[in-house]
């Protein structure tokens, strides 16, 4: 039994079919840069999957085009925001974490800066703050939002109403600022 196959579907282009033990049903994923992937459950043949996906070619094409538009918008937004040298970027982010933590009386363990592909930041159970180096190229308002978001996680470890209430006390309308992050999400890739 094949574990994967790259197949050209008329009207949708090249699609990667991969056998998945975890998939309970056929799952089509459209990812920027990586393209279209189909998770095929073990109980389904690749031929059956191909037939189903062929019937969804218009849907795949529509969403692939939308993903490309989003990628181009993100590229336009960030073209004038060059990523500073690594050392400079790290220093900028660390200084903002230190300043905002001091200003709002937050306590954290360590700051870790990495080039991540899927998230802007996270906070561990030990209150280690992990941040993406690409934050250095975002507007200061958004950098501060991500930093404060993670600092609030040092007190509240979930995204419940208490978390958003705490963040709102600091930022005003945190959800509104969070929405401003959306056009930059493809910059992570």
Secondary structure, DSSP 8 states (H G I E B T S, - for coil): --SEEEEEETTTEEEEEEEESS-SS-EEEEETTTEEEEEEETTS-HHHHHHHHHHTHHHHHHHHHHHHHHHHHHHHHHTTS----HHHHHHHHHHHHHHHHHHHT---S-EEEE--SS-SEEE-TT--EEEEGGGGGS-HHHHHHHHHHHHHHTT--S-SHHHHHHHHHHHSSHHHHHHHHGGGGGGG-
